[in-house]
Amino acid sequence: MDHQGRDTDRTTDAIELVYKPARADILSAVRVRESYRRLTWVRWVAAALLLAWGILPMFAPASRGPAVVPMLLGAFVWAIPHLYASQALRIVQWQGDYRTTVTEDGVTAVNDHCALTQRWTLFRGHRETADSFVLLSRDRGVMWVEVLPKRGLRDPEDADRLRATLGRHLPQL
């Protein structure tokens, strides 16, 4: 079956977004994914414990050990979403502007080098942030996210249309 997205391209009621990927978009998606998987508190607890382990030798002379290593590890654990967003941006930024179309059949993203059509069945749900809509995949680890930045919409009322379309096809998480 070689449809290459032609049978899913309904232009009626299509919502179009045109945008260049930004670090803030990806960071927002990473935070939504982390929040959905309930990993935010794990990261914060690990960072706090490592930082406390690094600070403890300063106040308790009986405890010896290198204080710098746990503090650096704590800072690293805290910074993981930021590092991930920067790395993901390097992967997608060179591909140029994204032209994404949301229809009743799914989401189609096109850039200078590829086109990807994702049917609604790929996603488990969506979450709206202040600046974007984040769609989360169905797989157990939520390894795939789709970010639809609001700044890519042509008109402000398109956000309402996009919200309604997402609401018809995906639960809000």
C-alpha positions in Angstrom: 0.0 0.0 0.0 1.8 3.1 -1.3 -0.3 6.0 -0.3 2.5 8.4 0.8 0.0 10.4 2.8 -2.2 11.2 -0.2 -5.3 9.5 1.2 -5.0 11.3 4.5 -4.6 14.8 3.1 -8.0 16.4 3.6 -7.7 20.1 3.2 -11.1 20.9 4.5 -10.9 22.2 8.1 -7.1 21.7 8.1 -5.2 23.7 10.6 -1.8 24.7 9.4 1.3 25.6 11.5 4.5 27.0 10.0 7.5 27.2 12.4 11.1 26.7 12.9 11.9 24.3 15.8 13.0 26.1 19.0 14.6 24.9 22.1 11.7 26.1 24.2 9.3 23.9 22.2 11.4 20.8 22.8 12.0 21.7 26.5 8.2 22.0 26.9 7.7 18.6 25.4 10.4 17.0 27.5 8.8 18.5 30.7 5.3 17.3 29.6 6.6 13.8 29.0 8.5 13.8 32.2 5.4 15.0 34.1 3.2 12.4 32.5 5.6 9.6 33.4 5.8 11.0 36.9 9.6 11.3 36.7 9.8 15.0 37.7 9.8 14.2 41.4 12.4 11.4 40.9 14.8 13.8 39.2 14.3 16.5 41.9 14.8 14.0 44.8 18.0 12.6 43.1 19.3 16.1 42.5 18.5 17.2 46.1 20.1 14.1 47.6 23.3 14.5 45.6 23.5 18.2 46.4 23.0 17.5 50.1 25.7 14.8 50.0 28.0 17.4 48.4 27.2 20.1 50.9 27.2 17.9 54.1 31.1 17.7 54.4 31.2 21.5 54.6 29.1 21.5 57.8 30.1 18.1 59.4 33.9 17.9 59.7 33.7 14.2 60.7 32.4 13.2 57.2 35.1 13.2 54.7 35.0 12.8 51.0 35.0 14.7 47.7 32.2 17.3 47.9 32.5 18.5 44.3 31.6 15.2 42.6 28.1 14.8 44.2 27.3 18.5 43.7 28.2 18.2 40.0 26.2 15.1 39.7 23.2 16.8 41.3 23.5 19.7 38.9 23.7 17.3 36.0 20.6 15.4 37.1 18.7 18.7 37.4 19.9 19.8 34.0 18.9 16.6 32.1 15.8 18.1 30.4 17.8 21.1 29.3 20.6 19.0 27.9 18.0 16.7 26.1 16.2 19.7 24.6 19.5 21.1 23.3 20.5 17.8 21.8 17.1 17.2 20.1 17.2 20.7 18.7 20.5 19.9 17.0 18.9 16.9 15.4 15.9 18.8 13.9 17.1 22.4 13.5 19.1 21.8 10.3 15.9 20.5 8.5 14.5 24.0 8.1 11.0 25.2 8.6 8.3 22.8 9.5 4.9 23.0 7.8 2.5 20.9 9.9 -1.1 20.2 9.0 -3.6 18.9 11.5 -6.7 17.2 9.9 -9.4 14.8 11.0 -7.0 12.0 9.9 -4.0 13.0 11.9 -0.9 15.2 11.9 1.3 15.6 8.8 4.7 17.4 9.3 6.7 18.4 6.3 10.1 20.0 6.1 12.8 20.5 3.4 13.9 16.9 3.7 11.0 14.7 4.7 7.3 14.3 5.3 5.7 12.3 8.1 2.1 11.5 8.5 0.9 10.4 11.9 -2.6 9.0 12.4 -4.4 9.7 15.6 -4.0 6.1 16.7 -0.3 6.8 17.3 -1.0 9.1 20.2 -2.4 8.4 23.7 -3.4 11.9 24.4 -2.4 15.6 24.4 -1.5 18.3 26.9 -1.7 22.0 26.3 1.0 24.3 27.7 1.2 28.1 27.6 3.0 28.0 24.3 2.2 24.7 22.6 0.2 21.5 22.3 2.2 18.4 23.1 1.0 15.0 21.7 2.3 11.9 23.5 2.7 8.5 21.9 1.0 5.3 23.0 4.1 3.3 23.6 4.9 2.4 27.2 7.9 4.7 27.6 6.3 7.6 25.7 9.3 7.7 23.4 7.6 9.9 20.7 6.2 13.3 21.2 4.8 15.8 18.7 5.0 19.5 19.5 2.6 21.9 17.9 3.8 25.4 18.9 1.1 28.0 19.1 3.4 30.6 17.5 3.2 28.6 14.3 -0.5 29.2 13.9 -1.6 31.8 11.3 -4.5 33.2 13.3 -5.2 33.3 17.0 -8.6 31.6 16.5 -6.8 28.7 15.0 -5.7 27.7 18.5 -9.4 27.2 19.3 -9.9 25.1 16.2 -6.8 23.1 17.0 -7.9 22.5 20.6 -11.3 21.3 19.3 -9.7 18.9 16.8 -7.4 17.5 19.4 -10.3 17.2 21.8 -12.3 15.1 19.2 -9.5 12.6 18.7 -7.3 12.5 21.8 -8.0 12.8 25.5 -6.4 15.6 27.4 -3.8 14.2 29.8 
